[in-house]
Amino acid sequence: MMSDRIGKAIKVVVKRANHEMAILTVIPEEANPDM
């Protein structure tokens, strides 16, 4: 449920901001382990 929304939000942010910081703002919890 949340994964679907997060995936869509990331795609939108990446296409709009095209930055990694934007993605971290959308899902800081998922990006935490990535960093």
Distance bins in CASP14 RR format, pairs under 12 A and 6 or more apart:
PFRMAT RR
TARGET T0000
AUTHOR 0000-0000-0000
RMODE 2
METHOD distances of the structure
MODEL  1
1 7 0 0 0 0 0 1 0 0 0 0 0
1 8 0 0 0 0 0 1 0 0 0 0 0
2 8 0 0 0 0 0 1 0 0 0 0 0
2 9 0 0 0 0 0 1 0 0 0 0 0
2 26 0 0 0 0 0 1 0 0 0 0 0
2 27 0 0 0 0 1 0 0 0 0 0 0
2 29 0 0 0 0 1 0 0 0 0 0 0
2 30 0 0 0 0 1 0 0 0 0 0 0
3 9 0 0 0 0 0 1 0 0 0 0 0
3 10 0 0 0 0 0 1 0 0 0 0 0
3 27 0 0 0 0 1 0 0 0 0 0 0
3 29 0 0 0 0 0 1 0 0 0 0 0
3 30 0 0 0 0 1 0 0 0 0 0 0
4 10 0 0 0 0 0 1 0 0 0 0 0
4 11 0 0 0 0 0 1 0 0 0 0 0
5 11 0 0 0 0 0 1 0 0 0 0 0
5 12 0 0 0 0 0 1 0 0 0 0 0
5 26 0 0 0 0 1 0 0 0 0 0 0
5 27 0 0 0 0 1 0 0 0 0 0 0
5 30 0 0 0 0 0 1 0 0 0 0 0
6 12 0 0 0 0 0 1 0 0 0 0 0
6 13 0 0 0 0 0 1 0 0 0 0 0
6 23 0 0 0 0 1 0 0 0 0 0 0
6 26 1 0 0 1 0 0 0 0 0 0 0
6 27 1 0 1 0 0 0 0 0 0 0 0
6 28 0 0 0 0 0 1 0 0 0 0 0
6 29 0 0 0 0 1 0 0 0 0 0 0
6 30 1 0 0 1 0 0 0 0 0 0 0
6 31 0 0 0 0 0 1 0 0 0 0 0
7 13 0 0 0 0 1 0 0 0 0 0 0
7 14 0 0 0 0 1 0 0 0 0 0 0
7 23 0 0 0 0 1 0 0 0 0 0 0
7 26 0 0 0 0 1 0 0 0 0 0 0
7 27 0 0 0 0 1 0 0 0 0 0 0
7 30 0 0 0 0 1 0 0 0 0 0 0
8 14 0 0 0 0 0 1 0 0 0 0 0
8 15 0 0 0 0 0 1 0 0 0 0 0
8 26 0 0 0 0 1 0 0 0 0 0 0
8 27 0 0 0 0 0 1 0 0 0 0 0
9 15 0 0 0 0 0 1 0 0 0 0 0
9 16 0 0 0 0 0 1 0 0 0 0 0
9 17 0 0 0 0 0 1 0 0 0 0 0
9 22 0 0 0 0 1 0 0 0 0 0 0
9 23 0 0 0 0 1 0 0 0 0 0 0
9 24 0 0 0 0 0 1 0 0 0 0 0
9 25 0 0 0 0 1 0 0 0 0 0 0
9 26 1 0 1 0 0 0 0 0 0 0 0
9 27 1 0 0 1 0 0 0 0 0 0 0
9 30 0 0 0 0 0 1 0 0 0 0 0
10 16 0 0 0 0 0 1 0 0 0 0 0
10 17 0 0 0 0 0 1 0 0 0 0 0
10 18 0 0 0 0 0 1 0 0 0 0 0
10 19 0 0 0 0 0 1 0 0 0 0 0
10 20 0 0 0 0 0 1 0 0 0 0 0
10 22 0 0 0 0 1 0 0 0 0 0 0
10 23 1 0 1 0 0 0 0 0 0 0 0
10 24 0 0 0 0 0 1 0 0 0 0 0
10 25 0 0 0 0 0 1 0 0 0 0 0
10 26 1 0 1 0 0 0 0 0 0 0 0
10 27 1 0 0 1 0 0 0 0 0 0 0
10 28 0 0 0 0 0 1 0 0 0 0 0
10 30 0 0 0 0 1 0 0 0 0 0 0
10 31 0 0 0 0 1 0 0 0 0 0 0
10 34 0 0 0 0 0 1 0 0 0 0 0
11 17 0 0 0 0 0 1 0 0 0 0 0
11 18 0 0 0 0 0 1 0 0 0 0 0
11 22 0 0 0 0 0 1 0 0 0 0 0
11 23 0 0 0 0 1 0 0 0 0 0 0
11 26 0 0 0 0 1 0 0 0 0 0 0
11 27 0 0 0 0 0 1 0 0 0 0 0
12 18 0 0 0 0 0 1 0 0 0 0 0
12 22 0 0 0 0 1 0 0 0 0 0 0
12 23 0 0 0 0 0 1 0 0 0 0 0
12 26 0 0 0 0 1 0 0 0 0 0 0
13 19 0 0 0 0 1 0 0 0 0 0 0
13 20 0 0 0 0 1 0 0 0 0 0 0
13 21 0 0 0 0 1 0 0 0 0 0 0
13 22 1 0 1 0 0 0 0 0 0 0 0
13 23 1 0 1 0 0 0 0 0 0 0 0
13 24 0 0 0 0 1 0 0 0 0 0 0
13 25 1 0 0 1 0 0 0 0 0 0 0
13 26 1 0 1 0 0 0 0 0 0 0 0
13 27 0 0 0 0 1 0 0 0 0 0 0
13 31 0 0 0 0 0 1 0 0 0 0 0
14 20 0 0 0 0 1 0 0 0 0 0 0
14 21 0 0 0 0 0 1 0 0 0 0 0
14 22 1 0 0 1 0 0 0 0 0 0 0
14 23 1 0 0 1 0 0 0 0 0 0 0
14 24 0 0 0 0 0 1 0 0 0 0 0
14 25 0 0 0 0 0 1 0 0 0 0 0
14 26 0 0 0 0 1 0 0 0 0 0 0
14 27 0 0 0 0 0 1 0 0 0 0 0
15 22 0 0 0 0 1 0 0 0 0 0 0
15 23 0 0 0 0 0 1 0 0 0 0 0
16 22 1 0 0 1 0 0 0 0 0 0 0
16 23 0 0 0 0 0 1 0 0 0 0 0
16 25 0 0 0 0 0 1 0 0 0 0 0
16 26 0 0 0 0 0 1 0 0 0 0 0
17 23 0 0 0 0 1 0 0 0 0 0 0
17 24 0 0 0 0 0 1 0 0 0 0 0
17 25 0 0 0 0 1 0 0 0 0 0 0
17 26 0 0 0 0 1 0 0 0 0 0 0
19 25 0 0 0 0 1 0 0 0 0 0 0
19 26 0 0 0 0 0 1 0 0 0 0 0
20 26 0 0 0 0 0 1 0 0 0 0 0
20 27 0 0 0 0 0 1 0 0 0 0 0
20 31 0 0 0 0 1 0 0 0 0 0 0
20 34 0 0 0 0 1 0 0 0 0 0 0
20 35 0 0 0 0 1 0 0 0 0 0 0
21 28 0 0 0 0 0 1 0 0 0 0 0
21 31 0 0 0 0 1 0 0 0 0 0 0
21 35 0 0 0 0 0 1 0 0 0 0 0
22 28 0 0 0 0 0 1 0 0 0 0 0
22 31 0 0 0 0 0 1 0 0 0 0 0
23 29 0 0 0 0 0 1 0 0 0 0 0
23 30 0 0 0 0 1 0 0 0 0 0 0
23 31 1 0 0 1 0 0 0 0 0 0 0
23 32 0 0 0 0 0 1 0 0 0 0 0
23 34 0 0 0 0 1 0 0 0 0 0 0
23 35 0 0 0 0 0 1 0 0 0 0 0
24 30 0 0 0 0 1 0 0 0 0 0 0
24 31 1 0 1 0 0 0 0 0 0 0 0
24 32 0 0 0 0 1 0 0 0 0 0 0
24 33 0 0 0 0 0 1 0 0 0 0 0
24 34 0 0 0 0 1 0 0 0 0 0 0
24 35 1 0 0 1 0 0 0 0 0 0 0
25 31 0 0 0 0 1 0 0 0 0 0 0
27 33 0 0 0 0 0 1 0 0 0 0 0
27 34 0 0 0 0 1 0 0 0 0 0 0
27 35 0 0 0 0 0 1 0 0 0 0 0
28 34 0 0 0 0 0 1 0 0 0 0 0
28 35 0 0 0 0 1 0 0 0 0 0 0
29 35 0 0 0 0 0 1 0 0 0 0 0
END
